């Protein structure tokens, strides 16, 4: 990566992103990003004119700047559509005119190795099936509805099923990380109780990797059977020590040195070198939801 690209990719790390699936955008063009920024800026100003408090405790005459840019480095394959980053930054009326604007909301569209979707789409459409947002939901809603109206697309919030979380646990455990890597942590929710109860299960990352290596038959490939065996081994180890059947609970969160994901559809990316790998999995998830 170029230093500038690496710097922009670093902006995506260690933030909590909410996931959305997006249907193909009609009439979208990379050549008009500056125009889109200007139009979106006008749409946000119009929303504020209506007297809607955009965010509690924020003055309404705040000056919001919109930037829309391309992130060509976020591709799985050469013919993937470049990711599109949308950033809102502001300066409150009380701060000096020449002071730096502060980033208040970010969102980005991407399609990492999602060629199966783009093959079947007419050429007036652009496939960017995964959208990630960080910041106040009110901004996500304004930006989302502007894109929906302008490009005739539809946004849908993504949840992550326990099955997909177990795949993430296996895939991220399979990645090589350094010896000081944080532990792999799985959080399970116990159903049917009046008070919510979560069970947290932390495994030393080297132990988790050794277990995965003993389960995996073909390096570089992962099968459902291997994921099931991996999870069953973890369950039986836990049962041996605590006499609790984790198979009767629901997996709600996975945290590893690579990334963390929660069943409510939020993720955090922790390592830039594994970013495209994680995005490939999330792109697949988004495509399966919108098809």
ZIMOFEN-V414482 format. One record per helix or strand of 2 or more residues. SS is the DSSP state (2 for helix, 1 for strand). FROM is the first residue (numbers start at 1). TO is the last residue. Records with the same first field share a line. If there is no record, write none. Layout:
SS=FROM-TO, FROM-TO
//
This chain:
2=3-10, 30-49, 115-119, 137-151, 162-174, 205-215, 224-242, 246-248, 272-290
1=17-22, 25-26, 63-71, 83-91, 102-110, 125-126, 130-135, 155-157, 184-190, 197-203, 250-255, 259-262, 266-269
//
